[in-house]
């Protein structure tokens, strides 16, 4: 799907999404010329609130990125980077009393980094020897 620029080509201001329905009820509220109003068909448009530039979206499809604070699951690439950052950051608490749960870890008493979760009481544990992590992030 093609992404469309949401900035006005005339004045570089951010453009709002405007939907024109079959009865074209929003057309009278637009601050555009009568000749431009004749060319408007039902569909999705981008409207500049600064200079009133009106632009029809391609294929009447508009993608809006969605970010959620509740989706706290990092993708694998970010998780690898996060593990390295936690291991190298000496400000996080560490212990030698917890055994690594990874059966492939060869160190008898590895150093474990404890990362406290700000949303939950359960912590995430990271073995500095094998980079295995467990618990809740």
Order of alpha helices (4+ residues) and beta strands (2+ residues): beta-alpha-beta-beta-alpha-beta-beta-beta-beta
